[in-house]
Amino acid sequence: MWTFIVVGLFGFLWLTGRSKASNKNEPIKILADSAAQNAAGGENQLIAPETLYDFGTISMKNGNVSKMFKVTNGTDKDVNFPSLTTSCMCTVAYFVRSDGNKNGPFGMPGMGFVPKLNETIKAGQSTDIEVVYDPNAHGPAGVGRIDRFVYLEDDNGNKLQFEIKANVTP
């Protein structure tokens, strides 16, 4: 009985704590209101029409899966990004430049060397962040639901978070 109550409580808390940002129909705007940002002369506004993607059921035998997320600089100033990181070593991210060239891979801090991104999105311009998930990275124990994150951080410490989900099968 107690198990049922505890599981029900955690389920309720998980459902009520889900971010409204996962609505795929609304662009996500990241606004900074820090003193450092205001001193720099304005607000940082990054717009991402999609920040969550569910691959559905994927098979380890079929290898890596990837998703492109678009990011737009909605300001009249260039925005610099020193950092692009992931939440797990099974996931890497690439900053795709306007000429199609990729900067990366960028991975999880603490799991080897993660280079600095040092890229800029010019005022009013867009770029893509490519997220690649390796379902084989955790070995045979890596089956089931996964939930991974990618963080694009600007010079002021503002982070835009992307999320991928999947159900991994052998």
DSSP file (Angstrom, degrees, kcal/mol; ACC not computed):
  #  RESIDUE AA STRUCTURE BP1 BP2  ACC     N-H-->O    O-->H-N    N-H-->O    O-->H-N    TCO  KAPPA ALPHA  PHI   PSI    X-CA   Y-CA   Z-CA
    1    1 A M     >        0   0    0      0, 0.0     4,-1.9     0, 0.0     5,-0.1   0.000 360.0 360.0 360.0 -46.4    0.0    0.0    0.0
    2    2 A W  H  >  +     0   0    0      1,-0.2     4,-2.8     2,-0.2     5,-0.2   0.874 360.0  55.7 -63.9 -35.9    2.8    2.4    0.9
    3    3 A T  H  > S+     0   0    0      1,-0.2     4,-2.8     2,-0.2     5,-0.3   0.922 106.6  50.2 -60.7 -43.9    4.6    1.6   -2.3
    4    4 A F  H  > S+     0   0    0      1,-0.2     4,-2.4     2,-0.2    -1,-0.2   0.904 112.0  47.6 -61.0 -42.6    1.5    2.6   -4.3
    5    5 A I  H  X S+     0   0    0     -4,-1.9     4,-2.5     2,-0.2    -2,-0.2   0.924 113.8  46.5 -65.6 -45.6    1.2    5.9   -2.4
    6    6 A V  H  X S+     0   0    0     -4,-2.8     4,-2.5     2,-0.2     5,-0.2   0.930 114.7  46.4 -64.7 -45.7    4.9    6.8   -2.8
    7    7 A V  H  X S+     0   0    0     -4,-2.8     4,-2.5    -5,-0.2    -1,-0.2   0.915 113.5  49.8 -62.8 -42.4    4.9    5.9   -6.5
    8    8 A G  H  X S+     0   0    0     -4,-2.4     4,-2.4    -5,-0.3    -2,-0.2   0.898 110.5  50.1 -62.2 -41.4    1.7    7.8   -7.0
    9    9 A L  H  X S+     0   0    0     -4,-2.5     4,-2.7     2,-0.2    -2,-0.2   0.932 112.1  46.6 -63.9 -46.6    3.1   10.9   -5.3
   10   10 A F  H  X S+     0   0    0     -4,-2.5     4,-2.5     1,-0.2    -2,-0.2   0.900 112.2  51.3 -63.1 -39.9    6.3   10.8   -7.3
   11   11 A G  H  X S+     0   0    0     -4,-2.5     4,-2.4    -5,-0.2    -2,-0.2   0.918 111.0  48.0 -61.5 -43.8    4.2   10.4  -10.5
   12   12 A F  H  X S+     0   0    0     -4,-2.4     4,-2.6     2,-0.2     5,-0.2   0.929 112.6  48.2 -62.2 -46.3    2.0   13.3   -9.6
   13   13 A L  H  X S+     0   0    0     -4,-2.7     4,-1.4     1,-0.2    -2,-0.2   0.886 111.8  50.2 -63.3 -38.5    5.0   15.5   -8.8
   14   14 A W  H  < S+     0   0    0     -4,-2.5     4,-0.5    -5,-0.2    -1,-0.2   0.934 112.8  46.0 -64.6 -45.7    6.7   14.6  -12.1
   15   15 A L  H >< S+     0   0    0     -4,-2.4     3,-0.8     1,-0.2    -2,-0.2   0.899 115.1  45.4 -65.7 -41.2    3.6   15.4  -14.1
   16   16 A T  H 3< S+     0   0    0     -4,-2.6    -1,-0.2     1,-0.2    -2,-0.2   0.715 110.1  56.3 -76.4 -18.8    2.9   18.7  -12.4
   17   17 A G  T 3< S+     0   0    0     -4,-1.4    -1,-0.2    -5,-0.2    -2,-0.2   0.492  76.8 120.4 -90.5  -3.0    6.6   19.7  -12.7
   18   18 A R    <   -     0   0    0     -3,-0.8     2,-0.1    -4,-0.5    -3,-0.0  -0.377  68.9-113.8 -63.5 136.8    6.9   19.3  -16.4
   19   19 A S    >   -     0   0    0      1,-0.1     3,-1.3    -2,-0.1    -1,-0.1  -0.442   4.3-138.6 -73.6 141.4    7.8   22.5  -18.1
   20   20 A K  G >  S+     0   0    0      1,-0.2     3,-1.6    -2,-0.1    -1,-0.1   0.637  96.6  82.1 -69.3 -13.3    5.4   24.3  -20.4
   21   21 A A  G 3  S+     0   0    0      1,-0.3    30,-0.3    30,-0.0    -1,-0.2   0.651  73.0  74.0 -67.1 -13.9    8.5   24.8  -22.6
   22   22 A S  G <   +     0   0    0     -3,-1.3     2,-0.6    29,-0.1    -1,-0.3   0.508  64.4 116.4 -80.4  -0.6    8.1   21.3  -24.0
   23   23 A N    X   -     0   0    0     -3,-1.6     3,-1.2     1,-0.2    28,-0.1  -0.564  57.5-154.8 -67.5 116.3    5.1   22.5  -26.1
   24   24 A K  T 3  S+     0   0    0     -2,-0.6    -1,-0.2     1,-0.2    -3,-0.0   0.609  86.3  62.6 -71.9 -10.7    6.3   22.0  -29.6
   25   25 A N  T 3  S+     0   0    0      2,-0.1    -1,-0.2     1,-0.0    25,-0.1   0.587  93.3  69.1 -91.7 -10.1    3.9   24.6  -31.0
   26   26 A E  S <  S-     0   0    0     -3,-1.2     2,-0.1    -5,-0.1    22,-0.0  -0.926  82.1-124.6-112.4 128.9    5.4   27.6  -29.1
   27   27 A P        -     0   0    0      0, 0.0     2,-0.5     0, 0.0    -2,-0.1  -0.416  27.8-126.9 -63.5 145.2    8.8   29.1  -29.8
   28   28 A I  E     -A   48   0A   0     20,-2.9    20,-2.3    -2,-0.1     2,-0.5  -0.832  22.3-164.0 -97.1 129.5   11.0   29.2  -26.7
   29   29 A K  E     -A   47   0A   0     -2,-0.5     2,-0.7    18,-0.2    18,-0.2  -0.964   5.9-156.8-116.0 127.9   12.5   32.5  -25.8
   30   30 A I  E     -A   46   0A   0     16,-2.0    16,-1.2    -2,-0.5     2,-0.4  -0.911  15.8-171.6-103.9 115.4   15.3   32.7  -23.3
   31   31 A L  E     -A   45   0A   0     -2,-0.7     2,-0.4    14,-0.2    14,-0.2  -0.905  10.2-151.0-111.9 133.9   15.5   36.2  -21.7
   32   32 A A        +     0   0    0     12,-0.9    12,-0.2    -2,-0.4    -2,-0.0  -0.851  20.6 169.6-102.7 137.8   18.3   37.4  -19.5
   33   33 A D        +     0   0    0     -2,-0.4    -1,-0.1    10,-0.1    10,-0.1   0.070  31.7 135.2-130.9  24.8   17.7   39.9  -16.9
   34   34 A S     >  -     0   0    0      1,-0.1     4,-2.4   122,-0.0     5,-0.2  -0.329  65.8-117.2 -72.5 157.6   21.0   39.8  -15.0
   35   35 A A  H  > S+     0   0    0      1,-0.2     4,-2.4     2,-0.2     5,-0.2   0.882 116.1  53.9 -61.7 -38.8   22.8   42.9  -14.0
   36   36 A A  H  > S+     0   0    0      2,-0.2     4,-1.4     1,-0.2    -1,-0.2   0.899 109.0  48.5 -63.5 -39.8   25.7   42.0  -16.2
   37   37 A Q  H  4>S+     0   0    0      2,-0.2     5,-1.0     1,-0.2     4,-0.4   0.935 112.2  47.8 -65.6 -46.0   23.4   41.6  -19.2
   38   38 A N  H ><5S+     0   0    0     -4,-2.4     3,-1.2     1,-0.2    -2,-0.2   0.877 109.2  53.8 -63.3 -37.1   21.7   45.0  -18.5
   39   39 A A  H 3<5S+     0   0    0     -4,-2.4    -1,-0.2     1,-0.3    -2,-0.2   0.817 101.0  61.3 -65.7 -29.2   25.1   46.7  -18.1
   40   40 A A  T 3<5S-     0   0    0     -4,-1.4    -1,-0.3    -3,-0.3    -2,-0.2   0.586 126.1 -99.4 -75.3  -8.9   26.0   45.3  -21.5
   41   41 A G  T < 5S+     0   0    0     -3,-1.2     2,-0.3    -4,-0.4    -3,-0.2   0.798  80.5   5.2 102.4  31.3   23.2   47.2  -23.0
   42   42 A G  S   <S-     0   0    0     -5,-1.0     2,-0.3    -4,-0.1    -2,-0.2  -0.939  79.3 -63.6 157.2-175.7   20.2   45.0  -23.6
   43   43 A E        -     0   0    0     -2,-0.3     2,-0.6    -3,-0.1   -10,-0.1  -0.788  36.8-128.1-105.9 148.9   18.5   41.6  -23.2
   44   44 A N        -     0   0    0     -2,-0.3   -12,-0.9   -12,-0.2     2,-0.5  -0.840  28.2-176.9 -93.2 123.4   19.6   38.4  -24.7
   45   45 A Q  E     +A   31   0A   0     -2,-0.6    29,-2.6   -14,-0.2     2,-0.4  -0.919   5.4 179.3-128.5 107.0   16.8   36.7  -26.6
   46   46 A L  E     -AB  30  73A   0    -16,-1.2   -16,-2.0    -2,-0.5     2,-0.5  -0.889  13.0-156.3-103.4 135.5   17.4   33.3  -28.1
   47   47 A I  E     +AB  29  72A   0     25,-2.9    25,-2.7    -2,-0.4   -18,-0.2  -0.952  14.8 175.9-118.3 126.6   14.4   31.8  -29.9
   48   48 A A  E     -A   28   0A   0    -20,-2.3   -20,-2.9    -2,-0.5    23,-0.1  -0.959  18.0-160.5-129.1 113.3   14.1   28.1  -30.5
   49   49 A P  S    S+     0   0    0      0, 0.0     2,-0.3     0, 0.0    -1,-0.1   0.732  85.6  25.6 -65.4 -19.9   10.9   26.8  -32.1
   50   50 A E        +     0   0    0     20,-0.4    20,-0.1   -22,-0.1   -26,-0.1  -0.978  52.8 161.1-146.1 129.5   11.6   23.3  -30.7
   51   51 A T        +     0   0    0     -2,-0.3   112,-3.2   -30,-0.3     2,-0.4   0.422  67.6  59.8-123.5  -4.6   13.6   22.3  -27.7
   52   52 A L  E     +f  163   0B   0    110,-0.2     2,-0.4   -31,-0.1   112,-0.2  -0.990  55.1 174.9-129.0 132.8   12.2   18.7  -27.1
   53   53 A Y  E     -f  164   0B   0    110,-2.2   112,-2.2    -2,-0.4     2,-0.6  -0.988  14.3-159.8-139.2 130.4   12.3   15.8  -29.5
   54   54 A D  E     -f  165   0B   0     -2,-0.4   112,-0.2   110,-0.2     3,-0.1  -0.940   2.9-165.1-108.3 116.9   11.2   12.2  -28.9
   55   55 A F  E     -     0   0B   0    110,-3.0     2,-0.2    -2,-0.6   111,-0.2   0.612  30.0-147.1 -72.6 -12.1   12.8    9.7  -31.2
   56   56 A G  E     -     0   0B   0    109,-0.3   111,-2.9     2,-0.0     2,-0.5  -0.574  59.9  -4.7  76.1-144.8   10.2    7.1  -30.2
   57   57 A T  E    S+f  167   0B   0     -2,-0.2     2,-0.3   109,-0.2   111,-0.2  -0.736  73.3 177.7 -87.9 125.8   11.5    3.5  -30.2
   58   58 A I  E     -f  168   0B   0    109,-2.5   111,-2.7    -2,-0.5     2,-0.4  -0.909  21.5-130.2-125.1 154.9   15.0    3.1  -31.5
   59   59 A S  E >   -f  169   0B   0     -2,-0.3     3,-1.1   109,-0.2     4,-0.4  -0.862   7.9-141.0-109.0 137.9   17.1    0.0  -31.9
   60   60 A M  G >  S+     0   0    0    109,-3.1     3,-1.5    -2,-0.4    76,-0.1   0.872 103.9  61.2 -58.2 -37.2   20.7   -0.4  -30.7
   61   61 A K  G 3  S+     0   0    0      1,-0.3    -1,-0.2   109,-0.2    75,-0.0   0.712  97.6  58.2 -67.6 -18.9   21.5   -2.4  -33.8
   62   62 A N  G <  S-     0   0    0     -3,-1.1    -1,-0.3     1,-0.2    -2,-0.2   0.515 100.7-146.7 -89.0  -5.2   20.5    0.6  -36.1
   63   63 A G    <   +     0   0    0     -3,-1.5    -1,-0.2    -4,-0.4    -4,-0.1  -0.295  44.8   9.1  80.8-159.3   23.2    2.8  -34.5
   64   64 A N        -     0   0    0     70,-0.1     2,-0.3    71,-0.1    70,-0.2  -0.117  54.5-159.7 -62.8 150.3   23.2    6.5  -33.8
   65   65 A V  E     - C   0 133A   0     68,-2.1    68,-2.8    -7,-0.0     2,-0.3  -0.938  10.3-165.5-124.6 152.7   20.2    8.9  -34.2
   66   66 A S  E     - C   0 132A   0     -2,-0.3     2,-0.3    66,-0.2    66,-0.2  -0.958  11.0-166.4-141.0 158.9   20.4   12.6  -34.6
   67   67 A K  E     - C   0 131A   0     64,-2.1    64,-3.1    -2,-0.3     2,-0.5  -0.996  15.3-140.5-144.4 136.8   18.2   15.7  -34.5
   68   68 A M  E     - C   0 130A   0     -2,-0.3     2,-0.4    62,-0.2    62,-0.2  -0.866  15.6-166.2 -98.2 130.3   18.8   19.3  -35.6
   69   69 A F  E     - C   0 129A   0     60,-2.6    60,-3.0    -2,-0.5     2,-0.3  -0.967  14.3-137.9-114.2 132.0   17.5   22.1  -33.4
   70   70 A K  E     - C   0 128A   0     -2,-0.4   -20,-0.4    58,-0.2     2,-0.4  -0.717  17.0-169.7 -91.2 138.6   17.3   25.7  -34.8
   71   71 A V  E     - C   0 127A   0     56,-2.9    56,-2.4    -2,-0.3     2,-0.4  -0.998   2.3-165.5-128.2 130.6   18.4   28.6  -32.7
   72   72 A T  E     -BC  47 126A   0    -25,-2.7   -25,-2.9    -2,-0.4     2,-0.9  -0.953  20.1-135.9-119.1 135.5   17.7   32.3  -33.7
   73   73 A N  E     -B   46   0A   0     52,-2.8    51,-1.5    -2,-0.4   -27,-0.2  -0.804  20.8-171.4 -85.7 105.7   19.3   35.4  -32.2
   74   74 A G        +     0   0    0    -29,-2.6     2,-0.2    -2,-0.9   -28,-0.1   0.129  54.0  85.3 -88.6  21.3   16.3   37.6  -31.8
   75   75 A T  S    S-     0   0    0      2,-0.3    49,-0.5   -30,-0.2     4,-0.1  -0.521  84.0-117.0-111.9-178.9   18.2   40.7  -30.9
   76   76 A D  S    S+     0   0    0     -2,-0.2     2,-0.3    47,-0.2    47,-0.2   0.183  93.8  72.1-101.2  15.4   20.0   43.5  -32.8
   77   77 A K  S    S-     0   0    0     45,-0.1    -2,-0.3     0, 0.0    47,-0.2  -0.953  88.8-104.4-129.0 148.7   23.4   42.4  -31.3
   78   78 A D        -     0   0    0     -2,-0.3     2,-0.5    45,-0.1    44,-0.2  -0.420  32.3-145.4 -66.0 145.5   25.6   39.4  -31.9
   79   79 A V  E     -I  121   0C   0     42,-2.3    42,-2.6    -2,-0.1     2,-0.3  -0.974   7.9-149.1-118.6 127.4   25.5   36.8  -29.2
   80   80 A N  E     -I  120   0C   0     -2,-0.5    75,-1.6    40,-0.2    40,-0.2  -0.732   5.1-159.7 -97.3 143.5   28.7   34.8  -28.3
   81   81 A F  E     +I  119   0C   0     38,-3.4    38,-2.1    -2,-0.3    37,-0.4  -0.941  16.0 173.8-126.4 108.1   28.6   31.3  -27.0
   82   82 A P        +     0   0    0      0, 0.0    35,-2.6     0, 0.0     2,-0.4   0.684  67.1  47.1 -82.2 -16.9   31.6   29.9  -25.2
   83   83 A S  E     +G  153   0B   0     70,-1.3    70,-2.6    33,-0.2     2,-0.3  -0.977  41.9 168.3-140.7 137.1   30.0   26.6  -24.2
   84   84 A L  E     +G  152   0B   0     -2,-0.4     2,-0.3    31,-0.4    68,-0.2  -0.936  28.3 161.4-138.6 116.0   28.0   23.7  -25.7
   85   85 A T  E     -G  151   0B   0     66,-2.1    66,-3.0    -2,-0.3     2,-0.3  -0.855  26.5-139.0-135.0 166.5   27.7   20.6  -23.4
   86   86 A T  E     -G  150   0B   0     21,-1.6    64,-0.2    -2,-0.3    21,-0.1  -0.811  19.9-126.5-123.8 166.1   25.6   17.5  -22.9
   87   87 A S  S    S+     0   0    0     62,-2.2     2,-0.3    -2,-0.3    63,-0.1   0.560  90.5  28.1 -88.5  -9.6   24.2   15.7  -19.9
   88   88 A C  S >  S-     0   0    0     61,-0.3     3,-1.7     3,-0.2    -1,-0.1  -0.996  74.1-120.3-153.2 151.5   25.7   12.3  -20.7
   89   89 A M  T 3  S+     0   0    0     -2,-0.3    -1,-0.0     1,-0.3    -2,-0.0   0.630 108.5  68.7 -69.3 -12.0   28.7   10.8  -22.5
   90   90 A C  T 3  S+     0   0    0     43,-0.1    44,-2.9    17,-0.0     2,-0.4   0.512  96.6  63.8 -81.6  -4.2   26.3    8.9  -24.9
   91   91 A T  E <   -D  133   0A   0     -3,-1.7     2,-0.3    42,-0.2    42,-0.2  -0.967  60.2-179.5-126.1 134.4   25.2   12.2  -26.4
   92   92 A V  E     -D  132   0A   0     40,-2.5    40,-3.0    -2,-0.4     2,-0.3  -0.921  10.8-151.9-127.9 158.8   27.3   14.8  -28.4
   93   93 A A  E     -DE 131 106A   0     13,-2.2    13,-2.2    -2,-0.3     2,-0.4  -0.951   2.5-159.1-131.7 150.9   26.3   18.1  -30.0
   94   94 A Y  E     -D  130   0A   0     36,-2.4    36,-2.4    -2,-0.3     2,-0.7  -0.979  16.6-137.2-127.8 140.8   27.6   20.1  -32.9
   95   95 A F  E     -DE 129 103A   0      8,-2.5     8,-2.6    -2,-0.4     2,-0.7  -0.892  24.7-149.6 -93.0 116.6   27.3   23.8  -33.7
   96   96 A V  E     -DE 128 102A   0     32,-2.9    32,-1.1    -2,-0.7     6,-0.2  -0.805  10.9-144.3 -96.0 114.4   26.4   23.9  -37.4
   97   97 A R    >   -     0   0    0      4,-3.1     3,-2.2    -2,-0.7    24,-0.0  -0.226  27.8-102.6 -72.8 164.8   27.8   27.1  -39.0
   98   98 A S  T 3  S+     0   0    0      1,-0.3    -1,-0.1     2,-0.1    -2,-0.0   0.750 122.5  57.4 -62.0 -24.4   25.9   29.0  -41.8
   99   99 A D  T 3  S-     0   0    0      2,-0.1    -1,-0.3     1,-0.0     3,-0.1   0.427 121.6-107.1 -85.5   2.3   28.3   27.5  -44.4
  100  100 A G  S <  S+     0   0    0     -3,-2.2    -2,-0.1     1,-0.3     2,-0.1   0.239  77.7 132.6  93.1 -13.6   27.3   24.0  -43.3
  101  101 A N        -     0   0    0     -5,-0.1    -4,-3.1     1,-0.1     2,-0.4  -0.432  49.7-133.8 -71.0 147.6   30.6   23.2  -41.5
  102  102 A K  E     -E   96   0A   0     -6,-0.2     2,-0.5    -2,-0.1    -6,-0.2  -0.826   9.0-153.8-107.4 141.8   30.3   21.7  -38.0
  103  103 A N  E     -E   95   0A   0     -8,-2.6    -8,-2.5    -2,-0.4     3,-0.1  -0.970  53.7 -25.0-107.9 120.3   32.1   22.7  -34.9
  104  104 A G  E     -     0   0A   0     -2,-0.5   -10,-0.1     1,-0.2     2,-0.1  -0.912  35.9-115.8 147.9-173.8   32.3   19.8  -32.5
  105  105 A P  E     -     0   0A   0      0, 0.0     2,-0.4     0, 0.0    -1,-0.2   0.338  47.4-176.2 -84.3 152.6   31.7   17.2  -31.2
  106  106 A F  E     +E   93   0A   0    -13,-2.2   -13,-2.2    -3,-0.1     2,-0.1  -0.963  11.2 168.4-116.1 134.6   30.9   18.6  -27.7
  107  107 A G        -     0   0    0     -2,-0.4   -21,-1.6   -15,-0.2   -18,-0.1  -0.240  37.7 -38.4-125.6-149.8   30.1   16.2  -24.9
  108  108 A M    >   -     0   0    0    -23,-0.2     3,-1.7     3,-0.2   -21,-0.1  -0.664  56.0-117.4 -87.0 129.8   29.7   15.9  -21.2
  109  109 A P  T 3  S+     0   0    0      0, 0.0     4,-0.1     0, 0.0    -1,-0.1  -0.394 101.7  29.9 -61.0 141.6   31.9   17.8  -18.8
  110  110 A G  T 3  S+     0   0    0      2,-0.6     2,-0.2    -2,-0.1     3,-0.1   0.329  97.4  92.0  90.4  -8.4   34.0   15.4  -16.7
  111  111 A M  S <  S-     0   0    0     -3,-1.7    -3,-0.2     1,-0.4     2,-0.2  -0.434 107.7 -57.0-113.8  56.3   34.1   12.7  -19.3
  112  112 A G  S    S-     0   0    0     -2,-0.2    -2,-0.6    -5,-0.1    -1,-0.4  -0.449  96.3 -23.4  97.3-176.5   37.3   13.7  -21.0
  113  113 A F        -     0   0    0     -2,-0.2    -6,-0.1    -3,-0.1    -5,-0.1  -0.521  52.7-167.1 -74.0 127.5   38.2   17.1  -22.6
  114  114 A V        -     0   0    0     -2,-0.3    -8,-0.1    -8,-0.1     3,-0.1  -0.957  19.0-140.7-113.7 111.8   35.3   19.2  -23.7
  115  115 A P        -     0   0    0      0, 0.0   -31,-0.4     0, 0.0     2,-0.2  -0.218  23.8 -97.3 -68.9 160.7   36.6   22.1  -25.9
  116  116 A K        -     0   0    0      1,-0.1   -33,-0.2   -33,-0.1   -35,-0.0  -0.516  24.6-144.4 -72.6 145.5   35.3   25.6  -25.7
  117  117 A L        +     0   0    0    -35,-2.6   -34,-0.2    -2,-0.2    -1,-0.1   0.964  22.4 178.8 -75.6 -55.9   32.7   26.4  -28.4
  118  118 A N        +     0   0    0    -37,-0.4     2,-0.3     1,-0.2    -2,-0.1   0.930  28.4 139.6  50.1  56.5   33.6   30.0  -29.0
  119  119 A E  E     -I   81   0C   0    -38,-2.1   -38,-3.4   -16,-0.0     2,-0.4  -0.848  39.3-145.4-123.3 161.9   31.0   30.7  -31.7
  120  120 A T  E     -I   80   0C   0     -2,-0.3     2,-0.6   -40,-0.2   -40,-0.2  -0.979   6.5-153.0-129.8 139.6   28.7   33.6  -32.5
  121  121 A I  E     -I   79   0C   0    -42,-2.6   -42,-2.3    -2,-0.4     3,-0.1  -0.967  31.3-132.3-107.2 117.2   25.2   33.9  -33.8
  122  122 A K    >   -     0   0    0     -2,-0.6     3,-2.4   -44,-0.2   -49,-0.3  -0.233  38.6 -73.2 -67.6 156.9   24.9   37.3  -35.5
  123  123 A A  T 3  S+     0   0    0      1,-0.3    -1,-0.2   -47,-0.2   -47,-0.2  -0.235 119.0   2.6 -52.3 128.3   22.0   39.6  -34.8
  124  124 A G  T 3  S+     0   0    0    -51,-1.5    -1,-0.3   -49,-0.5     2,-0.2   0.428 107.7 118.6  75.5  -1.1   18.8   38.3  -36.4
  125  125 A Q    <   -     0   0    0     -3,-2.4   -52,-2.8   -53,-0.0     2,-0.3  -0.486  50.2-144.3 -96.8 166.8   20.6   35.2  -37.7
  126  126 A S  E     -C   72   0A   0    -54,-0.2     2,-0.3    -2,-0.2   -54,-0.2  -0.872  13.8-178.9-126.1 159.6   19.9   31.5  -37.0
  127  127 A T  E     -C   71   0A   0    -56,-2.4   -56,-2.9    -2,-0.3     2,-0.4  -0.925  23.8-116.5-145.4 170.6   22.0   28.4  -36.7
  128  128 A D  E     -CD  70  96A   0    -32,-1.1   -32,-2.9    -2,-0.3     2,-0.5  -0.892   9.5-154.2-113.3 145.7   21.5   24.7  -36.0
  129  129 A I  E     -CD  69  95A   0    -60,-3.0   -60,-2.6    -2,-0.4     2,-0.5  -0.983  16.3-153.4-112.2 117.6   22.5   22.6  -33.1
  130  130 A E  E     -CD  68  94A   0    -36,-2.4   -36,-2.4    -2,-0.5     2,-0.5  -0.823   6.9-162.5 -94.8 126.9   22.9   18.9  -34.1
  131  131 A V  E     -CD  67  93A   0    -64,-3.1   -64,-2.1    -2,-0.5     2,-0.5  -0.936   4.0-168.0-110.6 127.2   22.4   16.4  -31.3
  132  132 A V  E     -CD  66  92A   0    -40,-3.0   -40,-2.5    -2,-0.5     2,-0.5  -0.968   1.7-164.0-120.0 125.3   23.6   12.9  -31.8
  133  133 A Y  E     -CD  65  91A   0    -68,-2.8   -68,-2.1    -2,-0.5   -42,-0.2  -0.925   7.3-154.5-110.5 130.8   22.6   10.1  -29.4
  134  134 A D    >   -     0   0    0    -44,-2.9     3,-1.5    -2,-0.5     4,-0.3  -0.889   4.0-168.4-103.8 103.9   24.5    6.7  -29.4
  135  135 A P  T 3  S+     0   0    0      0, 0.0     3,-0.3     0, 0.0   -75,-0.1   0.637  85.9  57.5 -68.9 -11.8   22.2    4.0  -28.1
  136  136 A N  T >  S+     0   0    0      1,-0.2     3,-1.6   -76,-0.1     6,-0.1   0.508  77.7  93.2 -93.2  -5.3   25.2    1.6  -27.8
  137  137 A A  T <  S+     0   0    0     -3,-1.5    -1,-0.2     1,-0.3   -46,-0.0   0.795  89.3  43.2 -61.9 -30.6   27.2    3.8  -25.4
  138  138 A H  T >  S-     0   0    0     -3,-0.3     3,-0.7     1,-0.3    -1,-0.3   0.370 105.0-136.9 -97.5   4.7   25.9    2.2  -22.3
  139  139 A G  G X   -     0   0    0     -3,-1.6     3,-2.3     1,-0.2    -1,-0.3  -0.234  58.2 -27.5  71.8-164.2   26.1   -1.4  -23.5
  140  140 A P  G >  S+     0   0    0      0, 0.0     3,-0.6     0, 0.0    -1,-0.2   0.739 134.9  62.4 -59.9 -24.1   23.4   -4.0  -23.0
  141  141 A A  G <  S+     0   0    0     -3,-0.7    -2,-0.2     1,-0.2     0, 0.0   0.548  82.9  84.5 -77.5  -5.4   22.2   -2.3  -19.8
  142  142 A G  G <   +     0   0    0     -3,-2.3    -1,-0.2    -7,-0.1     2,-0.2   0.126  62.1 117.2 -87.7  22.8   21.3    0.8  -21.8
  143  143 A V    <   +     0   0    0     -3,-0.6     2,-0.2    -5,-0.1    26,-0.2  -0.557  50.2  44.2 -88.1 157.2   17.9   -0.4  -22.9
  144  144 A G  E    S- H   0 168B   0     24,-2.7    24,-3.0    -2,-0.2     2,-0.2  -0.657  99.7 -13.8 110.2-167.7   14.6    1.4  -21.9
  145  145 A R  E     - H   0 167B   0     22,-0.3     2,-0.3    -2,-0.2    22,-0.2  -0.465  59.8-170.6 -73.2 137.9   13.6    5.0  -21.8
  146  146 A I  E     - H   0 166B   0     20,-2.7    20,-1.5    -2,-0.2     2,-0.3  -0.934  12.1-171.6-126.4 154.7   16.3    7.7  -22.0
  147  147 A D  E     + H   0 165B   0     -2,-0.3     2,-0.3    18,-0.2    18,-0.2  -0.905  15.9 175.3-145.9 110.9   16.1   11.4  -21.5
  148  148 A R  E     - H   0 164B   0     16,-2.6    16,-2.5    -2,-0.3     2,-0.3  -0.849  13.2-149.8-124.7 156.8   19.2   13.5  -22.4
  149  149 A F  E     - H   0 163B   0     -2,-0.3   -62,-2.2    14,-0.2     2,-0.4  -0.912   6.1-161.0-129.6 151.1   20.0   17.2  -22.4
  150  150 A V  E     -GH  86 162B   0     12,-2.3    12,-2.8    -2,-0.3     2,-0.5  -0.994  13.2-154.6-129.3 137.4   22.2   19.6  -24.4
  151  151 A Y  E     -GH  85 161B   0    -66,-3.0   -66,-2.1    -2,-0.4     2,-0.6  -0.958   8.2-168.1-121.5 121.2   23.1   23.1  -23.1
  152  152 A L  E     -GH  84 160B   0      8,-2.5     8,-2.6    -2,-0.5     2,-0.4  -0.938  19.0-166.9-104.2 116.2   24.0   26.1  -25.2
  153  153 A E  E     -GH  83 159B   0    -70,-2.6   -70,-1.3    -2,-0.6     6,-0.2  -0.884   6.6-150.7-114.2 134.7   25.5   28.8  -23.0
  154  154 A D    >   -     0   0    0      4,-2.3     3,-2.0    -2,-0.4   -73,-0.2  -0.343  39.9 -89.3 -92.3 178.3   26.1   32.4  -23.9
  155  155 A D  T 3  S+     0   0    0    -75,-1.6   -74,-0.1     1,-0.3    -1,-0.1   0.732 125.7  54.8 -58.9 -24.5   28.7   34.8  -22.5
  156  156 A N  T 3  S-     0   0    0    -76,-0.2    -1,-0.3     2,-0.1  -119,-0.1   0.371 120.2-104.7 -93.6   4.6   26.3   35.9  -19.7
  157  157 A G  S <  S+     0   0    0     -3,-2.0     2,-0.3     1,-0.3    -2,-0.1   0.504  71.1 145.9  86.8   3.8   25.7   32.4  -18.4
  158  158 A N        -     0   0    0   -128,-0.0    -4,-2.3     1,-0.0     2,-0.4  -0.593  34.4-153.2 -75.1 134.2   22.2   32.1  -20.0
  159  159 A K  E     - H   0 153B   0     -2,-0.3     2,-0.6    -6,-0.2    -6,-0.2  -0.918  14.5-157.9-116.2 135.0   21.6   28.5  -21.1
  160  160 A L  E     - H   0 152B   0     -8,-2.6    -8,-2.5    -2,-0.4     2,-0.5  -0.954  22.6-151.6-104.0 123.2   19.2   27.3  -23.7
  161  161 A Q  E     - H   0 151B   0     -2,-0.6     2,-0.4   -10,-0.2   -10,-0.2  -0.836  11.8-168.7-104.8 130.1   18.4   23.6  -23.0
  162  162 A F  E     - H   0 150B   0    -12,-2.8   -12,-2.3    -2,-0.5     2,-0.4  -0.882   9.3-159.2-110.3 147.7   17.5   21.0  -25.6
  163  163 A E  E     -fH  52 149B   0   -112,-3.2  -110,-2.2    -2,-0.4     2,-0.4  -0.986   8.6-171.4-132.5 136.5   16.1   17.6  -24.7
  164  164 A I  E     -fH  53 148B   0    -16,-2.5   -16,-2.6    -2,-0.4     2,-0.3  -0.958   6.1-173.4-123.4 147.8   15.9   14.3  -26.5
  165  165 A K  E     +fH  54 147B   0   -112,-2.2  -110,-3.0    -2,-0.4     2,-0.3  -0.934   9.0 161.1-133.5 156.9   14.0   11.2  -25.5
  166  166 A A  E     - H   0 146B   0    -20,-1.5   -20,-2.7    -2,-0.3     2,-0.6  -0.973  38.1-125.5-165.2 161.0   13.9    7.7  -26.8
  167  167 A N  E     -fH  57 145B   0   -111,-2.9  -109,-2.5    -2,-0.3     2,-0.4  -0.965  35.8-150.6-111.9 110.5   12.9    4.1  -25.9
  168  168 A V  E     -fH  58 144B   0    -24,-3.0   -24,-2.7    -2,-0.6  -109,-0.2  -0.694  16.9-179.1 -91.3 128.6   16.0    2.0  -26.6
  169  169 A T  E      f   59   0B   0   -111,-2.7  -109,-3.1    -2,-0.4  -108,-0.2  -0.844 360.0 360.0-118.6 159.4   15.6   -1.6  -27.7
  170  170 A P              0   0    0      0, 0.0  -109,-0.2     0, 0.0  -111,-0.1   0.535 360.0 360.0 -63.6 360.0   18.3   -4.2  -28.4
